[in-house]
């Protein structure tokens, strides 16, 4: 009974400091999860290794255990006992630091997994809370509370090239304060990084390793939208190992706390089939070819409209006819034809779809 009382008194004594440290740990895990597009569990459990070892060693030494002179004959066991003995001795000396460390770290990881203390976490890549970020942003953007977004909101935007889905996704991420992932940059980033590292682009295993190590910060490279990056992307995209790694990357991003906006060609059908809102953005091949021609001409690269139109049609046929994740709208996707719409009209139409969903969910 006396030991239990002493234990409870110890917990109460260290509770304030442990709570402060634990809250910091939880917030840091939330920020890392957002910045790296990974789950809190994947980032949190490794942080329990040292607290568990130190805590176990501290208890072992506090109960009178000693490993001096241990000669079991098992080298690994003897080394483990020696490590426990050393950690326990150090923890006893640094008792007022070791105990809050153990208690705070465990509390912080548990709190992070439960979703607490992550309010200061900032999503990576493109967050709707950032000002001046993306076309059409002006002044402070409304937060999630204004739209009643107390639950996850994942928006999947699919469609063919030059339909306007990328610009639309950026605008929506700003309006609804959600992180945005342009999935079209992923293969370009892998190709660019593999080339820079001297990796054989025809080696599927090596390219897959590059894809598995990809972080959101790699997508900030402005050169990824260039022709060279596109050519490198086409080479690495042929490898199943790369596709599997990048599919996992996208799924993790889509499961971010609070949700996200992803645009691509198979988001609503393959990556996030359970997304709350799915929009398939399309436009006639002629309109998309004209947009692409005007875009390139504005960059000082005059091109032939007929050639661009042929490329658009060829890519449409290739994307729609591929056996793996073909381009097609999800059965429950909202079709948004932008052939006769400018970006502002398309944006307003998309917002109406999302606002109707939010109103129905919060009714």
N, C-alpha and C positions, 0 to 999 in steps of 0.2 A: 504493500500500500504506500509506503514511504517512497519507493522507487517511482511509482506511478505519479505521485504528487510532485516529485522532483522533475520528472520528465515534462509534466504539464507546465510547471513553473518555467522550465527552460524554454518551452515553445512560446509562452507568453512574453518572456523577456526578449527573445529574438524576433518576435512577430513583426514589429514596426520596420526594422531594418530589412528583414526578409521580404516584406511586402514591397518596399520601395525598390529593392533590387529585382524582385520578381516581375514587377510591372515594367521595368526597363527591359528585361529579357523578353517579355511578351511583345512589347512594342517593336523591339529589334527583329524578332522573328516575323512579325507581320510585315514590317518594311522589306525584309529580305524576300519574303514570299511574293510580295507585290513586284519588287524590282527584278526578280529572277523568274517570275511566272511559274513558281513551283508551289506545292502544297505546304501548309504549315507543318504537317506531320513529317514530311520528308526532311525539313530543315530543323524541326524541333527535337526529334528523338536523339540525334547525335549529341546534342547538348546535354543529355542526361548521363553520358558515359562517365565523365569525371565526377559529377556529384555523387553518383552511385558508388563509385570506387572509393572516393574520400569518405563518404558516409559510412560505408561498410567497414573501412579500415579504422575509422574513428571509434565506432562501436566495438570493434574487435579489440582495440587497445584499451578502451575504457573499461572493458570487462576483464582486463588482465591478460589478454592473449599476447604472446610474444613468439616471434619466429626465430629468435637467435638459436643457433645450434641445430636448426632443423636439417636433418640428413635422411630424408625419405628415400634417397636414391633416384628419385625422379627429378631430373634437372629442371623441367618446366614447372613442376609443383614447388620446388624449393625457390625458384626465382619468383613465382607468384607470391609465396608467403613472405619473401624478403621485401617485395614491393609493398604488400599490405602493411608489413611492419613499419617500413619507412614512411608510407603515407599516414598511417595512424599516429606515428610519433610526431610528424610535422603538423598534423591536424591538432594534436593535443597542445603543442606549443603555440600554434596560431588559432587557438580555440575560438576566440571571439570574431575571427574572420571566417574560419572554416564552417562553422555552424550556419551563419547567415548565407554563406555561399551555397551550401547544400540545400537548405530549405528554400531559399529564394530562387535558385535555378529550377528546382522541381516545380515550385509554384508557378514560375513564369512559363514553363513549357506547357503545363496543364492549362493555364489561363489562355495561352495562345491557341491551343487546340480547341478550346471552348469558345474562341472568338472574342475574348475580352482584351481590352487595352490596345486595340489595333487602330484606334481612331486617328493616330498621327501618321499612319503608314501612307506613303505616297506611291500610287501606281506608276509603273514605268512607261516608257515609250510615248504615250500621249494620254494625258489625263484631262478630263473636262474641267478640272479646277484651275488649270494653267491659263493664264491670260495671254491674249495675242497669239494663240496657237491654232493655226489652221485658217482656211478661207472662211471669210464671213464672220469671224468672231469679233465682237465689239463690246468692250466693257466686261464686267463680271458676269460669269455664267451662273445660272441657277443651280443650286445644289440638289441633291437627291430628295431632301425633305420636302421641297416644293412640289415634287411630283408624287409624293406618297410612296417613295421607293424604300420600303423597309425590308423588302425581300430581294432575292437575286433577280437581276434583269440581264439576261444574255441576249444580245441582238446578233443574229446571223444574217449577213448580207452576201448574197451570191449573184453571179451574173457574168456575162461574157466581157471580153476586153473592151475598154473605151465606152462602157455603158454609163459610167459615172458613179460606180459603187464605191470607189476609193474616196472620192471627195465627199460623197454622202456619208460614209462611215465616219470620217473625221468630224463632220459637222454634228452628227448625232452623238458622238462621244463627248463633245464639248457641251452640248445642250443637257445631256442626262448625267454628266459627271462620271463617265465610265472610261476605263482604259481602252485603248484601241490597238488592235493588231492587224497590220497589213500583211496577210499571209503570203502574198505574192513575193515579198522580199526575202522570205526564209530560204528558198533554194538559191537565190542570188547570193545571200550571205554565206551559205555553205560553200558554194562554188568559189567565191572570192577568197574566203578564209583558207580553203583547201589549197588553192593555187598559191597563195602567199606563203603557206607552210611547206610548199614543195611536195604536196601529196599527189600521188598518181590519181588523176580524176577518173580513170577507168577501173580503179580498185574499189569495189563496192564496200569492202570491210573498212578500208581506210577512210573513205568518204563518209561512211556511216558513223565512224568515231568522231569525225569533225562535227557532224550534225548533232550527235548526242551531247557534245560539249558546248553547243551554241547557247548564248545568253541573249536576253532582250537588247542589251547595249550594242550588240553587233549590228542591229538593224538601223542604228543611227548614222551609218556611213552613207554620205550623200552620193557616192559613186555607184551605189547598188542599182540605181535606175538607168545606168548607162548601158550601151550595147555590149561591151565586154562582159559585164556581169551577167547579162542575159545569156550570152553564149556559154559561159561557165556553168550557169544554172541548168541549161539544157543537158549538159553532160552528167552532172551529179544526180539530176532528177530521175535518171533511168535506173538507179539502183534501189532495190527494195529496202535495203538497210537504211538509206537516207529517208525514204518515204515514211518508213515506220517510226524513225526517230522524230521527224518533223510533225507527224500526226500526233505523237505523244506530247510534243511541245505545245501544239495548238489546243489539244484537249485540256492540258493543265491550265493554259491561259484562260480558256472558256470557263473553267471551274473556279476562277478567282472569287474571293469573298465579295459579294455585292454584284458581281457580273462583269460583263465586258462587251465590246463591240468588235466583231471579227468580220473581215471581208475577204472573199476568195471565190472559189468555184465549187467547193463541196462542203461548205460549213454546215448548212442546214440539213444535208443528207448524210454526211459521214462524220464530221468532226463534232458537231453539237446538235444531234437530232432532237434533243430535248430543250433546245433554246426556246425561251419564252416568246420571242418575236422573230419571225423569219421573213425576209424580204428578198425577192428575186428581181434584181434590177436589169432591165433589158432595153434595147433600142434596135431599130432596123440596122442592118449591116451598112447601108448607105450613110445613115446619120453618124454611126460610129466611125466609119472611114473618114468622113468629113471632119469630125472632131479631132481625130488623130492627125490628119493632114495639117489642120490649122495649128495644132499644138506644136508639131515639129517645125512648121514654118515660122512660128513665133520665136523659136529657139535658134533661128538662122539656118535651118536645115531644110531647104526646099525639097519636096518629094512629090512624086506623081500620084495623084488621087486614085487612078485606076489600079496602080500597083498596090497601094495601101488597101483598097477595097478587096482585091484578090487575096491579100494576106489575111484580112479579117475573116473572109468567108472560109479560107483554108483552115484557119485556127478554130473557127466555130465547129467545122466538121470534125476536126481532130479531137477537140475537147468533148464534143457530144458523143463521139463514137468510140472513145477509149473504154477498155474493159474494166479498168480500175477507177472508181469514183468519177463517172462521166458527168459532164456539166448538164444538170437538169434541176428544175425547181423541186423543192420538197413538196409532198402532197399538201401540207398545211401552210405553205409559204404564200405571202401576199405578192402578187405580180405588180411591179411598178414599171410601166413603159415610159421611158424618158425621151422618146423620139420627138415629141412636141413640147417638152418641158425644159426650161432652163434649170440651173442648179437650185435656185431659190424655190421654184415651184415644186421640184422633186423633193427638196428638203421638207417643205411644209406638208406635202402629201405623206411622207414617211412619219413625220411627227404626229400627224392625225392618227395613223395606224397604231403607233406606240401609245399615244395618250388614251385611245379607246381601250387598249389592253389594260393599261394601268387603272383606268377608271373602273373597269369591270372587276379587276382583281381586288381593288380596295373598297368595292361597294359593300 
